[in-house]
Amino acid sequence: MSINRRSAIGGIAAIAMSGLATSESQSQSGARRVRKIATEEACCIPEIAERYAKLSRGSGDSLYLKLMKSVYDAPANAPSDLLPQLLDFDAGRLKVMDDNKVDIHLLSQTAPGVQMFDADTGTAMAALSNDRIAEAVRKHPTRFAGLATVAPQDPKRAVLEMERAIRVLKLNGFIINSHTNNEYLDLPKF
């Protein structure tokens, strides 16, 4: 049997949904309710946001550059509402979760992750982002879980960061965006 990206994602989603369906908590009234877990909840750290803003000022036809400009390098007279939310790992995010009756956010570095950077910058920024996500999870262990990011531009260092993310930081898994430097990861060369 051949496994492709679509069937793998479908299988992972089915497993995740089966776990959510049986994950219940007690409400204040004593009734049992299914916990709401928001998966792949985007977040960003200031150091990466600054680099996204700088990248967005460059030239190129990547859709990510256009998106980054609107969020990370918006004009002062029209600031992005999204950026403060992405940077918030604490009270503001928790309030939004409470307002929407979400029990847990699965935090992950927002797209395009560290995959538009050179290998050295991507590797350093991945480690810093993973440290910050792990810190947020430690601070709010019943409200946050976290996915690590890695820089596939340097596979050997990416593997080391994956091991550190699980063994040392105790994060819950990984997120790798669909492309690195505008090349999709399902190309035959990968």
ABEGO torsion letter per residue (X at the ends): XBBBAAAAAAAAAAAAAAAAAABBBBBAAGBBBBBBBBBGBBBBBAAAAAAAAAAAABBEABAAAAAAAAAAABBAABBBAAAAAAABABAAAAAAAAAAGBABBBBBBBOAEAAABBAAAAAAAAAAAAAAAAAAAAABAAABBBBBBBBAABAAAAAAAAAAAAAAAGBAEBBBBABBGGBBAABAAX
